């Protein structure tokens, strides 16, 4: 399963880098495959593991903030491991060139 999520603290001003660093430390230490992009983070794993990871990120941010907005998009497909890499590679193959990452 792939899930892209973002955890956005509300009411802290326009710069949220410090809060995002807290969440991304949790993602990095989880050992799950992930990729960070400018709008969120994509992780690969099992449903319970991913949802627990997102909850841990939320819980840590809520220790200092009063409100958080969480967006989650899930792509759950049976029998397709390593999709965090293979999904992009499949499109690149069809295009005949590498995409910017």
FIKOLZA-1660 file (N, C-alpha, C; in steps of 0.1 Angstrom, whole numbers, plus 5000, padded with zeros to 4 digits):
% residues 101
   i   px   py   pz ch aa at
   1 5008 4988 5000  A  X  N
   1 5000 5000 5000  A  X CA
   1 5009 5012 5000  A  X  C
   2 5005 5022 4992  A  X  N
   2 5011 5035 4993  A  X CA
   2 5002 5045 4999  A  X  C
   3 5007 5054 5007  A  X  N
   3 4999 5065 5012  A  X CA
   3 5007 5078 5012  A  X  C
   4 5000 5088 5006  A  X  N
   4 5006 5101 5007  A  X CA
   4 4999 5109 5018  A  X  C
   5 5006 5115 5027  A  X  N
   5 5000 5123 5037  A  X CA
   5 5007 5136 5040  A  X  C
   6 4999 5145 5045  A  X  N
   6 5005 5158 5050  A  X CA
   6 4999 5161 5063  A  X  C
   7 5007 5166 5072  A  X  N
   7 5003 5170 5085  A  X CA
   7 5006 5185 5086  A  X  C
   8 4996 5193 5087  A  X  N
   8 4998 5208 5087  A  X CA
   8 4992 5214 5100  A  X  C
   9 5001 5219 5108  A  X  N
   9 4996 5226 5120  A  X CA
   9 4989 5239 5116  A  X  C
  10 4978 5242 5123  A  X  N
  10 4970 5254 5120  A  X CA
  10 4973 5264 5131  A  X  C
  11 4975 5277 5127  A  X  N
  11 4976 5288 5137  A  X CA
  11 4990 5290 5142  A  X  C
  12 5000 5285 5134  A  X  N
  12 5014 5288 5138  A  X CA
  12 5021 5298 5129  A  X  C
  13 5014 5303 5120  A  X  N
  13 5020 5313 5110  A  X CA
  13 5023 5306 5097  A  X  C
  14 5030 5313 5088  A  X  N
  14 5032 5308 5075  A  X CA
  14 5043 5298 5074  A  X  C
  15 5052 5298 5083  A  X  N
  15 5064 5289 5083  A  X CA
  15 5061 5277 5092  A  X  C
  16 5060 5265 5087  A  X  N
  16 5057 5253 5095  A  X CA
  16 5069 5243 5094  A  X  C
  17 5080 5247 5090  A  X  N
  17 5092 5238 5088  A  X CA
  17 5096 5231 5101  A  X  C
  18 5096 5238 5112  A  X  N
  18 5100 5232 5125  A  X CA
  18 5090 5220 5128  A  X  C
  19 5077 5222 5126  A  X  N
  19 5067 5212 5129  A  X CA
  19 5069 5200 5120  A  X  C
  20 5071 5204 5107  A  X  N
  20 5073 5193 5097  A  X CA
  20 5085 5184 5100  A  X  C
  21 5096 5191 5105  A  X  N
  21 5108 5183 5108  A  X CA
  21 5105 5173 5119  A  X  C
  22 5096 5177 5129  A  X  N
  22 5092 5167 5139  A  X CA
  22 5086 5155 5133  A  X  C
  23 5076 5157 5124  A  X  N
  23 5069 5146 5118  A  X CA
  23 5079 5138 5109  A  X  C
  24 5087 5144 5101  A  X  N
  24 5096 5137 5092  A  X CA
  24 5107 5129 5100  A  X  C
  25 5110 5133 5112  A  X  N
  25 5120 5125 5120  A  X CA
  25 5113 5112 5123  A  X  C
  26 5100 5113 5127  A  X  N
  26 5093 5101 5130  A  X CA
  26 5092 5091 5118  A  X  C
  27 5089 5097 5106  A  X  N
  27 5088 5089 5094  A  X CA
  27 5102 5083 5091  A  X  C
  28 5112 5090 5092  A  X  N
  28 5126 5085 5089  A  X CA
  28 5129 5074 5099  A  X  C
  29 5126 5076 5111  A  X  N
  29 5130 5066 5121  A  X CA
  29 5121 5053 5121  A  X  C
  30 5110 5054 5113  A  X  N
  30 5101 5043 5113  A  X CA
  30 5107 5031 5105  A  X  C
  31 5116 5033 5096  A  X  N
  31 5122 5023 5088  A  X CA
  31 5114 5019 5076  A  X  C
  32 5102 5026 5074  A  X  N
  32 5094 5023 5063  A  X CA
  32 5099 5031 5051  A  X  C
  33 5098 5025 5039  A  X  N
  33 5102 5032 5027  A  X CA
  33 5093 5045 5025  A  X  C
  34 5100 5056 5022  A  X  N
  34 5092 5069 5021  A  X CA
  34 5099 5078 5011  A  X  C
  35 5092 5088 5006  A  X  N
  35 5097 5098 4998  A  X CA
  35 5090 5111 5002  A  X  C
  36 5098 5121 5004  A  X  N
  36 5093 5135 5007  A  X CA
  36 5091 5143 4995  A  X  C
  37 5080 5150 4993  A  X  N
  37 5079 5159 4982  A  X CA
  37 5074 5173 4988  A  X  C
  38 5073 5183 4980  A  X  N
  38 5070 5196 4985  A  X CA
  38 5056 5197 4992  A  X  C
  39 5047 5188 4989  A  X  N
  39 5034 5189 4994  A  X CA
  39 5030 5178 5003  A  X  C
  40 5039 5168 5006  A  X  N
  40 5036 5158 5015  A  X CA
  40 5047 5147 5016  A  X  C
  41 5043 5136 5021  A  X  N
  41 5052 5124 5022  A  X CA
  41 5045 5112 5017  A  X  C
  42 5052 5104 5009  A  X  N
  42 5046 5091 5005  A  X CA
  42 5054 5080 5013  A  X  C
  43 5046 5071 5018  A  X  N
  43 5051 5059 5026  A  X CA
  43 5046 5047 5020  A  X  C
  44 5053 5036 5021  A  X  N
  44 5049 5023 5016  A  X CA
  44 5049 5013 5028  A  X  C
  45 5038 5005 5029  A  X  N
  45 5037 4996 5040  A  X CA
  45 5024 4990 5041  A  X  C
  46 5021 4984 5052  A  X  N
  46 5008 4978 5055  A  X CA
  46 4999 4988 5061  A  X  C
  47 4986 4987 5060  A  X  N
  47 4976 4996 5064  A  X CA
  47 4978 5000 5079  A  X  C
  48 4979 4991 5088  A  X  N
  48 4980 4994 5102  A  X CA
  48 4993 5001 5105  A  X  C
  49 5004 4997 5098  A  X  N
  49 5017 5004 5101  A  X CA
  49 5016 5018 5096  A  X  C
  50 5010 5021 5084  A  X  N
  50 5010 5034 5079  A  X CA
  50 5001 5043 5088  A  X  C
  51 4989 5038 5091  A  X  N
  51 4980 5046 5099  A  X CA
  51 4986 5049 5113  A  X  C
  52 4993 5039 5119  A  X  N
  52 5000 5042 5132  A  X CA
  52 5011 5052 5130  A  X  C
  53 5018 5052 5119  A  X  N
  53 5028 5062 5117  A  X CA
  53 5022 5076 5116  A  X  C
  54 5011 5077 5108  A  X  N
  54 5005 5090 5107  A  X CA
  54 5000 5095 5121  A  X  C
  55 4994 5086 5128  A  X  N
  55 4989 5089 5142  A  X CA
  55 5001 5094 5151  A  X  C
  56 5012 5087 5150  A  X  N
  56 5024 5092 5158  A  X CA
  56 5028 5106 5154  A  X  C
  57 5028 5109 5141  A  X  N
  57 5032 5122 5136  A  X CA
  57 5022 5132 5142  A  X  C
  58 5009 5129 5141  A  X  N
  58 4999 5138 5146  A  X CA
  58 5000 5140 5161  A  X  C
  59 5002 5129 5168  A  X  N
  59 5003 5130 5183  A  X CA
  59 5015 5139 5187  A  X  C
  60 5026 5138 5180  A  X  N
  60 5038 5145 5184  A  X CA
  60 5036 5160 5181  A  X  C
  61 5030 5163 5170  A  X  N
  61 5027 5178 5167  A  X CA
  61 5017 5183 5176  A  X  C
  62 5007 5176 5180  A  X  N
  62 4997 5181 5189  A  X CA
  62 5002 5183 5203  A  X  C
  63 5013 5179 5207  A  X  N
  63 5019 5182 5220  A  X CA
  63 5022 5197 5221  A  X  C
  64 5024 5203 5210  A  X  N
  64 5028 5218 5210  A  X CA
  64 5018 5226 5203  A  X  C
  65 5009 5221 5195  A  X  N
  65 5000 5228 5187  A  X CA
  65 4985 5225 5191  A  X  C
  66 4976 5234 5188  A  X  N
  66 4962 5232 5192  A  X CA
  66 4954 5226 5181  A  X  C
  67 4959 5227 5169  A  X  N
  67 4951 5222 5158  A  X CA
  67 4960 5217 5146  A  X  C
  68 4956 5206 5140  A  X  N
  68 4963 5201 5128  A  X CA
  68 4954 5196 5118  A  X  C
  69 4957 5199 5105  A  X  N
  69 4950 5194 5094  A  X CA
  69 4958 5183 5087  A  X  C
  70 4951 5171 5086  A  X  N
  70 4958 5159 5080  A  X CA
  70 4951 5155 5067  A  X  C
  71 4958 5154 5057  A  X  N
  71 4953 5149 5044  A  X CA
  71 4960 5135 5041  A  X  C
  72 4952 5125 5037  A  X  N
  72 4957 5112 5034  A  X CA
  72 4951 5107 5021  A  X  C
  73 4960 5103 5012  A  X  N
  73 4955 5096 5000  A  X CA
  73 4961 5082 4999  A  X  C
  74 4953 5072 4997  A  X  N
  74 4958 5058 4998  A  X CA
  74 4956 5052 4984  A  X  C
  75 4967 5044 4980  A  X  N
  75 4966 5036 4968  A  X CA
  75 4969 5022 4973  A  X  C
  76 4959 5013 4974  A  X  N
  76 4961 5000 4980  A  X CA
  76 4959 4990 4969  A  X  C
  77 4969 4983 4965  A  X  N
  77 4969 4973 4954  A  X CA
  77 4976 4960 4959  A  X  C
  78 4969 4949 4957  A  X  N
  78 4974 4936 4961  A  X CA
  78 4985 4932 4952  A  X  C
  79 4995 4925 4958  A  X  N
  79 5005 4918 4950  A  X CA
  79 5015 4927 4943  A  X  C
  80 5016 4939 4947  A  X  N
  80 5026 4948 4940  A  X CA
  80 5035 4954 4950  A  X  C
  81 5046 4948 4953  A  X  N
  81 5056 4953 4963  A  X CA
  81 5065 4964 4956  A  X  C
  82 5072 4972 4964  A  X  N
  82 5081 4982 4959  A  X CA
  82 5075 4992 4950  A  X  C
  83 5062 4995 4953  A  X  N
  83 5055 5005 4944  A  X CA
  83 5060 5019 4945  A  X  C
  84 5067 5022 4956  A  X  N
  84 5072 5036 4958  A  X CA
  84 5082 5039 4947  A  X  C
  85 5088 5029 4942  A  X  N
  85 5098 5031 4931  A  X CA
  85 5092 5027 4917  A  X  C
  86 5085 5015 4917  A  X  N
  86 5081 5009 4905  A  X CA
  86 5069 5017 4898  A  X  C
  87 5061 5024 4906  A  X  N
  87 5050 5032 4900  A  X CA
  87 5055 5043 4891  A  X  C
  88 5066 5050 4896  A  X  N
  88 5072 5060 4887  A  X CA
  88 5079 5054 4876  A  X  C
  89 5087 5044 4878  A  X  N
  89 5094 5037 4868  A  X CA
  89 5085 5032 4856  A  X  C
  90 5073 5028 4860  A  X  N
  90 5064 5023 4849  A  X CA
  90 5060 5035 4840  A  X  C
  91 5058 5047 4846  A  X  N
  91 5054 5058 4838  A  X CA
  91 5066 5063 4830  A  X  C
  92 5078 5063 4836  A  X  N
  92 5090 5067 4828  A  X CA
  92 5092 5058 4816  A  X  C
  93 5090 5045 4818  A  X  N
  93 5091 5035 4807  A  X CA
  93 5082 5039 4795  A  X  C
  94 5070 5042 4799  A  X  N
  94 5060 5046 4789  A  X CA
  94 5064 5059 4781  A  X  C
  95 5070 5068 4789  A  X  N
  95 5074 5081 4783  A  X CA
  95 5087 5080 4775  A  X  C
  96 5095 5070 4779  A  X  N
  96 5108 5068 4773  A  X CA
  96 5119 5078 4778  A  X  C
  97 5116 5083 4790  A  X  N
  97 5126 5092 4796  A  X CA
  97 5123 5093 4811  A  X  C
  98 5134 5097 4818  A  X  N
  98 5133 5099 4833  A  X CA
  98 5125 5112 4836  A  X  C
  99 5118 5112 4846  A  X  N
  99 5110 5124 4851  A  X CA
  99 5118 5130 4862  A  X  C
 100 5116 5143 4865  A  X  N
 100 5122 5150 4876  A  X CA
 100 5117 5145 4889  A  X  C
 101 5126 5142 4898  A  X  N
 101 5122 5137 4911  A  X CA
 101 5128 5145 4922  A  X  C
% end
